[in-house]
Amino acid sequence: MRRIDALSVLYADIENDIVVTIMGAVAAELYSLGHRKNFFYLQHAMGLASSMGLGLALAKPDKRVIVLDGDGSLLMNLGALSTLAWCAPKNLIHIVFDNQSLLSVGGFPTATSAGSDLAGIAQKSGYLEATTVRLIEDFTRAWLAARERFELSMIVAKVESVGPKSFLMDLPLLENRFQFQRWLKE
């Protein structure tokens, strides 16, 4: 499965959700689908998308929060899974695009390339709902189920280790921060 295809599946559904994503391939591909003011691209904070998402989910319990993460990023802050599970915000869906590499910084293999199971770690940390998918049809089903259940959920999408042609975005990240803050206050 390609990450851009999975992002295309969920794109229409996240129009009114709080969306937090890591930088790199995930952000560039989401941006290529069309930037929205409810998207926050977390720069210089690799590993912290899930932590930022948790804070937003707790502060805004009436809004759904979608965290778009990568395997390398999540592995840098793996302890966040136990905190997320402990707080168990019902309005948070955690999507991890697992390409088994640090694609955005050179393609070095991550622990998932050697068998680490992020959905299994999430379940053992206390997530009630965590699944791994490899096909776009399975991703679509998991996404729709997560949106329906209103429960802390994780979807680990095994994706090809291929990134966008360019990682450049013409949105100044400081402007993204201000747009996002204004959108949150609306």
VMD Tcl script that draws the C-alpha trace (Angstrom):
set ca {
  {0.00 0.00 0.00}
  {1.17 3.53 -0.68}
  {0.87 6.18 2.05}
  {-0.64 8.71 -0.38}
  {-3.45 6.25 -1.19}
  {-4.25 5.80 2.51}
  {-4.18 9.57 3.03}
  {-6.56 9.94 0.09}
  {-8.99 7.53 1.79}
  {-9.23 9.60 4.96}
  {-8.81 13.09 3.46}
  {-12.53 13.79 2.89}
  {-13.40 12.65 6.42}
  {-10.96 14.93 8.28}
  {-12.29 18.25 7.09}
  {-13.56 19.22 10.55}
  {-11.14 17.20 12.69}
  {-8.00 18.37 14.47}
  {-5.15 16.86 12.46}
  {-1.59 16.67 13.79}
  {1.17 15.23 11.65}
  {4.89 14.80 11.74}
  {7.02 16.51 9.10}
  {8.62 14.70 6.21}
  {6.85 12.36 3.82}
  {3.57 12.24 5.76}
  {3.23 16.03 5.86}
  {4.34 16.54 2.26}
  {1.88 13.99 0.93}
  {-1.00 15.30 3.07}
  {-0.15 18.83 1.92}
  {-0.17 17.67 -1.72}
  {-3.84 16.68 -1.29}
  {-4.67 20.23 -0.23}
  {-3.80 22.12 2.93}
  {-6.55 22.92 5.43}
  {-6.39 25.27 8.41}
  {-7.16 22.35 10.75}
  {-3.85 20.63 9.80}
  {-0.88 21.18 12.10}
  {2.50 20.10 10.72}
  {4.70 19.48 13.75}
  {8.19 20.70 12.88}
  {11.40 20.00 14.83}
  {9.58 17.63 17.17}
  {10.09 14.15 15.78}
  {8.30 11.67 18.00}
  {5.92 14.17 19.55}
  {2.86 14.06 17.23}
  {1.11 11.58 19.53}
  {1.89 13.69 22.60}
  {0.60 16.84 20.90}
  {-2.48 14.92 19.75}
  {-3.13 13.71 23.30}
  {-2.99 17.24 24.68}
  {-5.38 18.48 22.01}
  {-7.76 15.54 22.53}
  {-7.93 16.25 26.26}
  {-8.33 20.01 25.75}
  {-10.95 19.65 23.00}
  {-13.04 16.56 23.91}
  {-15.82 17.69 21.55}
  {-13.50 17.47 18.49}
  {-12.04 14.35 16.93}
  {-8.22 14.36 16.82}
  {-6.34 12.50 14.10}
  {-2.62 11.90 14.64}
  {-0.71 10.99 11.48}
  {2.54 9.45 12.61}
  {5.42 7.42 11.21}
  {7.10 4.34 12.61}
  {10.43 6.11 13.11}
  {8.76 9.02 14.82}
  {6.67 6.85 17.15}
  {9.68 4.71 18.05}
  {11.46 7.89 19.24}
  {8.72 8.45 21.84}
  {7.39 4.96 22.45}
  {6.58 5.75 26.08}
  {3.78 7.99 24.86}
  {1.70 4.90 24.10}
  {1.28 4.05 27.79}
  {0.27 7.65 28.57}
  {-2.19 7.70 25.67}
  {-3.68 4.39 26.84}
  {-3.88 5.60 30.43}
  {-5.72 8.79 29.45}
  {-7.69 6.91 26.75}
  {-9.20 9.91 24.95}
  {-12.21 8.60 23.05}
  {-11.81 11.27 20.40}
  {-8.30 10.28 19.20}
  {-7.39 8.09 16.23}
  {-3.68 7.38 15.95}
  {-2.55 6.37 12.46}
  {1.02 5.16 12.06}
  {2.43 4.85 8.57}
  {5.02 2.09 8.93}
  {7.47 1.96 6.03}
  {10.07 0.26 8.24}
  {12.52 3.09 7.70}
  {13.42 6.68 8.53}
  {12.58 7.62 4.95}
  {12.64 11.38 5.45}
  {16.18 11.38 6.85}
  {17.94 8.88 4.63}
  {15.99 5.63 4.71}
  {17.73 3.94 7.62}
  {15.81 0.87 8.84}
  {13.69 1.12 12.00}
  {13.00 -1.58 14.57}
  {9.82 -2.54 12.71}
  {12.03 -3.84 9.88}
  {13.34 -6.38 12.41}
  {9.89 -7.40 13.63}
  {8.81 -4.85 16.26}
  {4.99 -4.77 16.28}
  {3.68 -1.26 16.97}
  {0.02 -2.33 17.21}
  {1.04 -5.11 19.60}
  {3.02 -2.66 21.74}
  {0.02 -0.31 21.79}
  {-2.28 -3.15 22.88}
  {0.12 -4.22 25.64}
  {0.29 -0.56 26.70}
  {-3.48 -0.50 27.12}
  {-4.99 0.53 23.77}
  {-8.23 -1.43 23.44}
  {-8.23 -1.01 19.67}
  {-5.02 -1.38 17.65}
  {-4.65 -3.12 14.33}
  {-2.12 -3.54 11.55}
  {-3.20 -3.41 7.91}
  {-1.32 -4.05 4.69}
  {-3.91 -3.48 1.96}
  {-5.80 -0.30 1.07}
  {-9.13 -2.13 1.42}
  {-8.21 -3.18 4.96}
  {-7.06 0.35 5.76}
  {-10.39 1.73 4.55}
  {-12.33 -0.73 6.73}
  {-10.14 -0.01 9.78}
  {-10.50 3.75 9.25}
  {-14.30 3.60 8.99}
  {-14.51 1.34 12.06}
  {-12.28 3.68 14.10}
  {-14.47 6.66 13.19}
  {-17.60 4.75 14.19}
  {-16.41 3.38 17.53}
  {-15.44 6.68 19.23}
  {-12.67 5.00 21.24}
  {-8.91 5.52 21.36}
  {-7.78 3.61 18.29}
  {-4.57 2.90 16.44}
  {-4.18 1.83 12.83}
  {-0.70 0.79 11.77}
  {-0.63 0.97 7.99}
  {2.24 -0.96 6.45}
  {3.24 1.23 3.50}
  {5.88 1.16 0.81}
  {9.13 2.89 1.65}
  {8.58 5.50 -1.04}
  {8.19 9.20 -0.45}
  {6.95 12.14 -2.43}
  {8.98 13.61 -5.29}
  {9.54 16.69 -3.14}
  {9.33 17.36 0.57}
  {8.96 21.11 0.01}
  {5.79 22.87 1.10}
  {5.10 26.51 0.22}
  {3.33 27.11 3.53}
  {5.55 28.91 6.05}
  {5.36 26.78 9.19}
  {4.96 29.82 11.43}
  {1.91 30.77 9.38}
  {0.64 27.19 9.77}
  {0.88 27.61 13.53}
  {-1.13 30.84 13.48}
  {-3.75 29.44 11.07}
  {-4.15 26.36 13.25}
  {-4.48 28.41 16.45}
  {-7.14 30.63 14.86}
  {-9.02 27.58 13.58}
  {-8.99 25.99 17.06}
  {-10.56 29.14 18.52}
  {-13.38 29.31 15.95}
}
mol new
graphics top color blue
foreach p $ca { graphics top sphere $p radius 0.5 }
foreach p [lrange $ca 0 end-1] q [lrange $ca 1 end] { graphics top cylinder $p $q radius 0.2 }
display resetview
